[in-house]
Amino acid sequence: MHAISSLRLKLLNRCCLALTLAGAAPLVPAAGVAPDSRTPIYLHRAGLGNVEGLKNGILVSVEACRLEKNLPPTPAPARLPSDDYLAKLRVTETEEYFDGARHATYTTVRRVAADPASGSCALALFAERHAWAGDVCGEATLGGSTPLGEMIDYTAPQASQPELSTQGAGRTACAGKKVDAYDLAGLPAEDAGGARCVWQSDVLAKTMKTAGLAAKGHDGKSPEADYCLYERQPLYVHNGHHELVVLKGSGSTEGDVLDQMLGEASAFLNERLLTITDGTPIPAERFSAAAVRSFVSQPGKTSLAKP
């Protein structure tokens, strides 16, 4: 189904980020070998959209819905959610948990749009959810809900439905292979809102320069996606398996036509840290199949119609 395929693609993209940083050039030998991580880490991130773009996207959805239902065009400007509501809307939201061999990620993507199930194309808040939880060395549960595009399909809208599957670790998972530590010495760090982080592009640039190659580090005005890694522990390592510990993202959307039309690219590229804990015990339930099922089974639509 599309929900699972979509999640696999997202997970693959996340893995590719790690491979890019680890495999694009040899890491500085002085960094040594990364030891296994000892403390549990919890991260909560969210991305906010471009308010004007979000408003444009909502208006387009209203007119598309009315056209499909043979309703006349909106006679007056559509009643949109307030700018304050849209400015605070967590278009993307992610909770991530690391604890030894256990890892879990819970992601929500939200969109305000005209509801195809409403006779008058009233506004609703739609949510698509994805989750992965389990043992990186063994079995995990993969879950997803109906994609936004299918719920907001004005010809054949689909209700939000959960889908789950079980995933086994690959043969080479947790084989004890040594993981090179990231050499952060001398690199600029910044406050991510509760913890300091170092930009992935700066780590890669240092590595390339050490190898005699020209490289440029972090540029906040660049449209390229960049990720700020937890300074104390940029990699979470367990028996040869490793995950990036991302505190926030960066990517300029200046001049991005799609962001101006829909307002969502800003959120995906610029997630910000809301909460981090390091060393606080994490309930085992967060890594369970039951937690994944509960998460992706939440309602996919909330009405925003005013009484």
Helices and strands as residue ranges (DSSP letters): H 2-23, G 29-31, E 41-48, H 51-68, H 83-88, E 90-99, E 102-114, E 123-135, E 139-145, H 148-151, E 162-168, E 190-191, E 196-199, H 200-210, E 226-230, E 235-238, E 241-244, E 246-250, H 257-262, H 265-269, E 272-278, G 284-287, H 289-296, E 301-303
